[in-house]
Each structure stands twice: as structure tokens, then as C-alpha cells.
Amino acid sequence: MNEETALQQEQIQNHGWRVTFAGMGINLALGILYTWSVISKHIPADWGWDEDDKSLPYMFACLIFSLVMVPAGRMQDKLSPRIVATIGGVLVGLGFILTSMTTSVAAFVFGFGVLAGAGIGFGYASATPPAVKWFGPAKTGMIAGIVVSGFGLASVYASFVTTWLIGSFGFQTAILIWGIVFLVTVVGLAQLLKPPPPGYKPLTAGPAPALQSNKKEDFRPAEMLGTIQFYLLWFMYACGAGAGLMIISKLAAIADKQVGITLGFLLVAVLAVGNGAGRVVAGILSDKIGRKATMFICFVSQAIFIFLISKAKSENALGTIPVMCLLSALIGANYGANLSLFPSITKDFYGIRNFGVNYGLVFTAWGVGGFLLAKLAGAMYVKYQAFAIAYYGAAALLVLAAVMVFFLKPPHHSLEITSSTDIGE
């Protein structure tokens, strides 16, 4: 009987890896969001869009993506990650298809920003929770990093393919092709997402410590919102994610207009490699040395790298292609680290039962940070023909987030004392 039980557990463990890589595949499709700087660079000049206009679809996509994460997280907790991810695939596909039929800024905002942004939120919210539920706490960072690495790595292929599609078929046809591909891919992979059955205990999980019976392990959303830790995490996430998204949204323009490099799509692809690798490395590292230590390292180093890229010019060493590739990869890695660190620490602090909706609430910081700092970068360029002020603001916020790490402690929420405890049991 014990051998039979062990065999069943082994089969379930293998099922967990299938869910993990299906989630990674979904994110490889949804990560087209990070290729916006390549897409926007190829918007035809006769459409009359300026840099501020080109920021709008991306800004709204980031904001809608993050806001949808809250209801999507609850839906995948209560219903099924398969259903919610399927909805996401349909919305992303329809959003791109609609966008391919227009030249209007407002229609682009609705198609790419609202529909595709919402679809990305539904798909992304459904990818990580069912995967981490199959594994014990010792692997939370690694599994979260693997799943979300797909989102970061997407630009490795998407930047080159997008450039080729636009050159071969024209801008609007390229967007239409992407819409069809994403619709089929995300909906197909969504069918593989499945959470573990009720009562499932991961093979890697150790026994619950006996002395923690009076400590609350799973927080409801309202309970989480009642802790100061939520607001610290939210602000730190907004700073870390917003700084990275600001660079991602304008990297092709930075290469072209600030440094004079015409191979902006190359920098986007290199950043994507760093983005994907940073998620896995930071997840594994945080399992070893702790979430807080890893966060501090990432915030401080990101501030340094953004400051350095602000000084890159065609006439200095920072503006050479090898150095710009290195800086892009490092900025991508530190940005990507946020996407494995914050879901992991949300699970650590607030438990797994309501992880989908709880992380959805934390993730709103990603959208707000990306919206505000991408807007800042576009507005500053329109006004001053330079991104410098936006760089310095982002670096200052990262330093502030690094300082706040020292004030971050796990929440302590005791369960109600039972009558048995009252009589000394």
C-alpha cells in the first residue's frame, strides 16, 4: 500500500512539471508585451504619432494587465486556471486582430492596451499559482522563476520575428499574424493547466513545525490588506517593476535617439535573455539566501545600471554596442528578478490557499509602476528631447525600495485561541 501511495505521488509530481512548463509556454506567448518598443518603433511615420502617443498602448496594457490580475487570480482560485487562461488567450488574440485593422491611437489603446492587456492578465494570473501548488516551499522561488521566465524570454524570439514580419508583410499584417498565433497557442496550452487535488501534500514538503499551530498560515485578501507588509511590498514592487518597464518600453528608442544604435531590436532581445535568466536565478538564489537579501541586491544594482545607461552616448564607451548589450542584459535580469521574488514572498507571507487573488493585489503595483514611469519617460522626451530625468527618478525610487527592505518582516497573525487551548491542551 505504501509503494502504491508513493507511486501515485510520483505521478502527481510529474504532473506538476507538466503544469510548470505549460505555464512557461503561455508566458512565452504573452511576453509579446515586452516587444512593444520594437513594435512602436515600426509604426509608420505617416500615422502622425509622437513618442508620447507611442507610450499610450503600452501604458494601458501594463495598467489593465495588473488590474485584471485581481479578479483573474480569484477566478483561477475558485474556478479553474484552464478556464481563465483560455479566456486570456481569446482576449489577446482578438486584441491583436482588432489592432491590425486600425491606425488610430484610441483604437490601438483599446485593442492592444485594453483587450490584449486584459488577456495577458488572465493568462499570466493562471500560469504561476497551479505550478507552485505542486511543489514544496523549498522550491517556490525556482518554480515561480521557471514559469515567469517565459514572459521575460519572449522578446528573444519576438523582437526578431516581429522585425522580420513587418519587413516581409507590412506592419498591420504582422500584427494580424501575431494575433492568430497567440490565440491558438495560449488557448491550446491552457488545457494543460491543472492544480493539485484537495489535500495534496508535495513530496518535497517537510512536516509542519509543531510550535506554529497558533500562527495563521493562509491569509484572506482582506486580512492581507490589513497588514503593513502588503503596502511595503506594493511600493517596493512598483519601484522595481516600474524602473524596468520604463527602460523596456523605450529601449529601441533609447538605442536609436540617445546612443545612435540602429540595432535596437538586438538590445531588446539581449534584455529579454537577461529578463528570463534573472527570474530563474533570482528565484533559486532567494531560496538559498532569502527573499530580502536578494531583493536588496537587485534594487541597488538596478539603480546603478540605470544610472550608467543614462550616461551612454555615441561618443563614449558606454554607448558601444557590446556595453549597451551588457547593460541591457543586466537591467533585464534585475527587472525580471522582481517577477519571481514578489510572487514567492507573497506565498511565504500570506500562504497558498488564496495565492492567486493575493498576488493579484500585490501585482497591481507592477501595472501602476509601469504606467507612471513609462508615461514619465515619454513625456520627458517630448518636452526635453532626452530621457535623463526619467532615469534619475527611477534610480532614486530603486534606492528607496532598497532601504525599505530593512523594514520588511513577515506578518504575524494569530489564529483565534480555541477552548482546548484555554484549558491547557
C-alpha positions as CSV (number, residue, x, y, z in Angstrom):
1,M,0.0,0.0,0.0
2,N,2.9,2.4,0.8
3,E,4.5,1.6,-2.5
4,E,1.2,2.3,-4.3
5,T,0.9,5.6,-2.5
6,A,4.4,6.6,-3.3
7,L,3.8,5.7,-7.0
8,Q,0.7,7.9,-7.1
9,Q,2.7,10.8,-5.5
10,E,5.5,10.4,-8.1
11,Q,2.9,10.6,-10.9
12,I,1.4,13.7,-9.4
13,Q,4.9,15.2,-9.1
14,N,5.4,14.6,-12.8
15,H,2.1,16.2,-13.5
16,G,3.4,19.3,-11.6
17,W,6.3,19.7,-14.0
18,R,3.9,19.5,-17.0
19,V,1.9,22.3,-15.5
20,T,5.1,24.3,-14.9
21,F,6.2,24.1,-18.5
22,A,2.7,24.7,-19.8
23,G,2.7,27.9,-17.8
24,M,6.1,28.8,-19.1
25,G,4.8,28.3,-22.7
26,I,1.8,30.5,-22.1
27,N,4.1,33.2,-20.8
28,L,6.4,32.8,-23.8
29,A,3.4,33.9,-25.9
30,L,2.1,36.6,-23.6
31,G,5.5,38.2,-23.2
32,I,5.0,40.0,-26.6
33,L,4.2,42.9,-24.3
34,Y,7.9,43.4,-23.8
35,T,8.5,43.8,-27.5
36,W,6.4,47.0,-27.6
37,S,9.5,49.2,-28.1
38,V,10.2,47.2,-31.4
39,I,6.5,47.3,-32.5
40,S,6.2,51.0,-31.7
41,K,9.4,51.9,-33.5
42,H,7.9,50.5,-36.7
43,I,4.6,52.4,-36.5
44,P,4.5,54.2,-39.9
45,A,5.6,57.8,-39.8
46,D,2.6,58.9,-41.8
47,W,0.3,57.9,-38.9
48,G,1.5,61.1,-37.1
49,W,2.3,59.5,-33.7
50,D,4.8,61.1,-31.4
51,E,6.7,59.4,-28.6
52,D,4.0,60.2,-26.1
53,D,1.3,58.6,-28.4
54,K,3.5,55.5,-28.8
55,S,3.7,55.1,-25.0
56,L,-0.1,55.0,-24.6
57,P,-1.0,51.5,-25.8
58,Y,1.9,50.0,-23.7
59,M,1.0,52.1,-20.6
60,F,-2.6,51.0,-20.7
61,A,-1.7,47.4,-21.4
62,C,0.5,47.4,-18.3
63,L,-2.2,49.0,-16.2
64,I,-5.1,46.8,-17.4
65,F,-2.9,43.7,-17.1
66,S,-2.2,44.4,-13.5
67,L,-5.8,45.3,-12.6
68,V,-7.2,42.2,-14.2
69,M,-4.8,40.1,-12.2
70,V,-7.0,40.6,-9.1
71,P,-10.3,39.2,-10.5
72,A,-8.4,36.7,-12.6
73,G,-6.5,35.5,-9.6
74,R,-9.7,34.9,-7.7
75,M,-11.3,33.2,-10.7
76,Q,-8.4,30.7,-11.1
77,D,-8.5,30.0,-7.4
78,K,-12.3,29.4,-7.4
79,L,-12.9,28.0,-10.9
80,S,-10.0,26.7,-12.9
81,P,-6.7,28.0,-14.2
82,R,-7.5,26.3,-17.5
83,I,-10.8,28.3,-18.0
84,V,-9.2,31.6,-17.0
85,A,-6.1,31.1,-19.2
86,T,-8.4,30.2,-22.1
87,I,-10.2,33.5,-21.7
88,G,-6.9,35.2,-21.7
89,G,-5.8,33.6,-25.0
90,V,-9.1,34.6,-26.7
91,L,-8.8,38.2,-25.5
92,V,-5.1,38.6,-26.5
93,G,-5.8,37.1,-30.0
94,L,-8.9,39.4,-30.5
95,G,-7.0,42.4,-29.2
96,F,-4.2,42.0,-31.8
97,I,-6.6,41.2,-34.6
98,L,-8.5,44.4,-33.9
99,T,-5.3,46.4,-33.6
100,S,-4.2,45.2,-37.0
101,M,-7.3,46.9,-38.6
102,T,-6.6,50.4,-37.4
103,T,-4.2,53.4,-37.4
104,S,-5.9,55.3,-34.6
105,V,-4.2,55.9,-31.3
106,A,-7.5,55.4,-29.4
107,A,-8.2,52.1,-31.2
108,F,-4.7,50.9,-30.6
109,V,-5.2,51.7,-26.9
110,F,-8.4,49.7,-26.9
111,G,-7.1,46.7,-28.9
112,F,-3.6,46.4,-27.5
113,G,-4.0,48.2,-24.2
114,V,-7.4,47.1,-23.0
115,L,-8.3,43.8,-24.8
116,A,-4.7,42.3,-25.1
117,G,-3.7,43.8,-21.7
118,A,-6.7,42.1,-20.1
119,G,-6.0,38.8,-21.9
120,I,-2.4,38.9,-20.7
121,G,-3.7,39.4,-17.2
122,F,-6.0,36.4,-17.4
123,G,-3.3,34.2,-18.8
124,Y,-0.5,35.3,-16.5
125,A,-2.6,35.0,-13.4
126,S,-3.3,31.4,-14.3
127,A,0.2,30.3,-15.0
128,T,2.1,30.5,-11.7
129,P,-0.4,29.5,-9.0
130,P,-1.2,26.0,-10.2
131,A,2.5,25.3,-10.7
132,V,3.8,26.4,-7.3
133,K,1.0,24.5,-5.6
134,W,2.5,21.2,-6.8
135,F,5.8,21.8,-5.1
136,G,7.0,22.4,-1.5
137,P,8.3,25.7,0.0
138,A,11.9,24.9,-0.7
139,K,11.2,25.1,-4.5
140,T,8.8,28.0,-4.5
141,G,11.4,30.5,-5.9
142,M,12.7,28.1,-8.5
143,I,9.3,27.1,-9.8
144,A,8.0,30.7,-9.9
145,G,11.1,31.7,-11.7
146,I,10.8,29.0,-14.4
147,V,7.1,29.8,-15.1
148,V,7.6,33.5,-15.3
149,S,10.9,33.2,-17.2
150,G,8.8,32.5,-20.3
151,F,7.4,36.0,-20.2
152,G,10.8,37.6,-20.0
153,L,12.3,35.4,-22.6
154,A,9.6,36.1,-25.2
155,S,11.4,39.0,-26.7
156,V,14.3,36.8,-27.6
157,Y,12.3,35.4,-30.5
158,A,9.6,38.0,-30.7
159,S,11.8,41.0,-31.4
160,F,13.5,39.3,-34.3
161,V,10.3,37.7,-35.7
162,T,8.4,41.0,-35.3
163,T,11.1,42.9,-37.3
164,W,11.1,40.2,-40.0
165,L,7.3,40.0,-40.2
166,I,6.9,43.8,-40.6
167,G,9.7,43.9,-43.2
168,S,8.2,41.0,-45.1
169,F,4.4,41.6,-44.8
170,G,3.9,45.1,-43.6
171,F,3.1,46.5,-40.1
172,Q,-0.6,45.7,-39.9
173,T,-0.4,42.2,-41.4
174,A,2.4,41.3,-38.9
175,I,0.1,42.3,-36.0
176,L,-2.7,40.2,-37.5
177,I,-0.4,37.1,-37.8
178,W,0.7,37.6,-34.1
179,G,-3.0,37.7,-33.1
180,I,-3.8,34.4,-34.7
181,V,-0.6,32.7,-33.3
182,F,-1.3,33.9,-29.8
183,L,-5.0,32.8,-29.9
184,V,-4.1,29.3,-30.9
185,T,-1.0,28.9,-28.7
186,V,-2.4,30.2,-25.4
187,V,-5.8,28.5,-25.7
188,G,-4.0,25.2,-26.5
189,L,-1.5,25.3,-23.6
190,A,-4.3,26.4,-21.2
191,Q,-5.8,23.0,-21.5
192,L,-2.7,21.6,-19.7
193,L,-3.1,23.7,-16.6
194,K,-4.4,21.8,-13.6
195,P,-4.0,22.5,-9.8
196,P,-3.3,19.6,-7.4
197,P,-6.3,17.8,-5.9
198,P,-7.6,18.9,-2.5
199,G,-5.4,17.7,0.4
200,Y,-2.4,17.2,-1.8
201,K,0.9,17.4,0.0
202,P,4.1,18.0,-2.1
203,L,6.7,15.3,-1.8
204,T,9.3,17.9,-1.0
205,A,7.4,19.5,1.8
206,G,8.5,18.8,5.3
207,P,6.2,18.3,8.3
208,A,4.6,21.4,9.7
209,P,6.5,22.7,12.7
210,A,4.6,21.8,15.9
211,L,5.2,25.2,17.5
212,Q,3.5,27.1,14.8
213,S,0.0,25.7,15.4
214,N,-1.1,29.2,16.7
215,K,0.2,31.1,13.7
216,K,-2.0,31.8,10.7
217,E,-0.6,30.4,7.5
218,D,-3.2,31.4,5.0
219,F,-4.5,35.0,4.8
220,R,-7.7,36.0,3.1
221,P,-7.3,39.1,0.8
222,A,-9.0,41.4,3.4
223,E,-6.6,40.1,6.1
224,M,-3.6,40.7,3.9
225,L,-4.7,44.3,3.2
226,G,-4.8,44.8,6.9
227,T,-1.0,44.2,7.2
228,I,1.6,46.9,6.8
229,Q,3.8,44.3,4.9
230,F,1.4,44.4,2.0
231,Y,1.9,48.2,1.5
232,L,5.7,47.9,1.8
233,L,5.7,45.1,-0.8
234,W,3.4,47.0,-3.0
235,F,5.6,50.1,-3.0
236,M,8.8,48.2,-3.5
237,Y,7.3,46.2,-6.4
238,A,6.1,49.4,-8.0
239,C,9.6,50.9,-7.9
240,G,11.4,47.8,-9.1
241,A,9.0,46.9,-11.8
242,G,8.3,50.4,-12.9
243,A,12.0,51.2,-13.4
244,G,12.5,48.1,-15.6
245,L,9.3,48.6,-17.6
246,M,10.3,52.2,-18.3
247,I,13.5,51.0,-19.9
248,I,11.8,48.1,-21.7
249,S,9.1,50.5,-23.2
250,K,11.7,52.8,-24.7
251,L,14.8,50.6,-25.3
252,A,14.7,50.7,-29.1
253,A,14.1,54.5,-29.0
254,I,17.0,54.9,-26.4
255,A,19.3,53.0,-28.7
256,D,18.3,55.0,-31.8
257,K,17.8,58.5,-30.4
258,Q,20.2,58.7,-27.4
259,V,23.1,56.4,-28.5
260,G,22.6,56.3,-32.3
261,I,22.5,52.5,-32.5
262,T,20.2,51.2,-35.3
263,L,20.1,47.7,-33.9
264,G,17.6,48.4,-31.2
265,F,15.8,45.1,-31.7
266,L,19.2,43.4,-30.7
267,L,19.2,45.2,-27.4
268,V,15.6,44.2,-26.8
269,A,16.5,40.6,-27.4
270,V,19.5,40.7,-25.2
271,L,17.4,42.4,-22.4
272,A,14.9,39.5,-22.8
273,V,17.6,36.9,-22.2
274,G,18.6,38.8,-19.1
275,N,15.0,39.1,-18.1
276,G,14.3,35.4,-18.4
277,A,17.5,34.3,-16.8
278,G,17.1,36.8,-14.0
279,R,13.8,35.3,-13.0
280,V,15.2,31.8,-12.6
281,V,18.5,32.9,-11.0
282,A,16.8,35.2,-8.5
283,G,14.2,32.6,-7.7
284,I,16.9,29.9,-6.9
285,L,19.1,32.5,-5.1
286,S,16.2,33.6,-2.9
287,D,15.5,30.0,-1.9
288,K,19.2,29.9,-0.7
289,I,19.9,33.3,0.8
290,G,16.4,34.6,1.4
291,R,14.0,36.9,-0.5
292,K,15.0,40.1,1.3
293,A,18.7,39.8,0.7
294,T,18.1,39.0,-3.0
295,M,15.7,42.0,-3.3
296,F,18.3,44.4,-1.8
297,I,21.0,43.2,-4.2
298,C,18.6,43.6,-7.2
299,F,17.3,47.1,-6.2
300,V,20.8,48.5,-5.6
301,S,22.4,47.1,-8.7
302,Q,19.4,48.1,-10.9
303,A,19.8,51.7,-9.7
304,I,23.5,51.6,-10.7
305,F,22.8,50.1,-14.2
306,I,20.0,52.6,-15.0
307,F,22.3,55.5,-14.0
308,L,25.1,54.1,-16.3
309,I,22.7,53.7,-19.2
310,S,21.7,57.4,-18.7
311,K,25.3,58.3,-19.5
312,A,25.6,56.2,-22.6
313,K,26.3,58.3,-25.7
314,S,27.7,57.5,-29.1
315,E,31.0,59.3,-28.2
316,N,31.8,57.4,-25.0
317,A,32.5,53.7,-24.1
318,L,29.1,53.2,-22.6
319,G,27.5,53.8,-25.9
320,T,29.2,51.0,-27.8
321,I,27.2,48.0,-28.8
322,P,28.9,45.5,-26.5
323,V,28.5,47.7,-23.4
324,M,24.9,48.6,-24.3
325,C,24.1,44.9,-24.7
326,L,25.7,44.1,-21.3
327,L,23.7,46.9,-19.6
328,S,20.5,45.8,-21.3
329,A,21.0,42.2,-20.2
330,L,21.8,43.3,-16.6
331,I,18.8,45.7,-16.4
332,G,16.6,42.9,-17.8
333,A,17.9,40.4,-15.2
334,N,17.3,42.8,-12.3
335,Y,13.9,43.7,-13.6
336,G,13.0,40.0,-14.2
337,A,14.0,39.2,-10.6
338,N,11.0,41.1,-9.3
339,L,8.7,38.7,-11.2
340,S,9.9,35.7,-9.2
341,L,10.7,37.4,-5.9
342,F,7.4,39.0,-5.3
343,P,5.1,36.0,-6.0
344,S,7.5,33.9,-3.9
345,I,7.4,36.3,-0.9
346,T,3.6,36.7,-1.3
347,K,3.3,33.0,-0.9
348,D,5.8,33.0,2.0
349,F,4.0,35.8,3.9
350,Y,0.3,35.0,3.1
351,G,0.0,31.3,2.2
352,I,-1.0,29.3,-0.8
353,R,-4.8,28.9,-0.3
354,N,-5.6,32.4,-1.6
355,F,-2.4,32.9,-3.5
356,G,-4.0,33.8,-6.9
357,V,-6.0,36.8,-5.7
358,N,-3.5,37.8,-3.0
359,Y,-0.7,38.0,-5.6
360,G,-3.1,39.7,-8.0
361,L,-3.5,42.5,-5.4
362,V,0.3,42.8,-4.9
363,F,0.7,42.7,-8.7
364,T,-1.3,45.9,-9.2
365,A,2.0,47.6,-8.2
366,W,3.6,46.3,-11.3
367,G,0.9,48.0,-13.5
368,V,0.9,51.3,-11.6
369,G,4.7,51.5,-11.6
370,G,4.9,50.6,-15.3
371,F,2.1,53.1,-16.2
372,L,3.6,56.0,-14.4
373,L,7.3,55.6,-15.3
374,A,6.6,54.7,-18.9
375,K,4.5,57.9,-19.1
376,L,7.2,59.8,-17.4
377,A,9.8,58.6,-20.0
378,G,7.6,59.5,-23.0
379,A,6.6,62.9,-21.6
380,M,10.2,63.9,-20.7
381,Y,11.4,63.0,-24.1
382,V,8.6,65.1,-25.8
383,K,9.5,68.1,-23.5
384,Y,13.3,67.9,-23.3
385,Q,14.3,65.5,-26.1
386,A,16.0,63.3,-23.5
387,F,15.2,60.5,-21.1
388,A,17.6,61.7,-18.4
389,I,15.1,63.0,-15.8
390,A,13.1,59.7,-16.0
391,Y,16.3,57.7,-15.5
392,Y,17.3,59.7,-12.3
393,G,13.8,59.4,-10.9
394,A,13.7,55.7,-11.4
395,A,17.2,55.2,-9.8
396,A,16.1,57.3,-6.8
397,L,13.0,55.1,-6.3
398,L,15.1,52.0,-6.5
399,V,17.4,53.2,-3.8
400,L,14.3,54.0,-1.6
401,A,13.0,50.5,-2.2
402,A,16.4,49.0,-1.2
403,V,16.2,50.9,2.1
404,M,12.6,49.7,2.7
405,V,13.8,46.1,2.6
406,F,15.2,46.5,6.1
407,F,11.8,47.3,7.4
408,L,10.1,44.3,5.9
409,K,9.2,41.5,8.3
410,P,6.8,38.5,8.0
411,P,3.3,39.3,9.2
412,H,2.2,37.8,12.5
413,H,-1.5,36.9,12.6
414,S,-2.5,34.5,15.3
415,L,-5.5,32.2,15.0
416,E,-8.3,32.5,17.5
417,I,-7.5,30.6,20.7
418,T,-9.7,27.5,21.0
419,S,-11.4,26.3,24.2
420,S,-9.0,23.3,24.2
421,T,-6.1,25.7,24.3
422,D,-7.8,27.7,27.1
423,I,-7.8,24.6,29.4
424,G,-4.1,23.9,28.7
425,E,-4.1,21.3,26.0
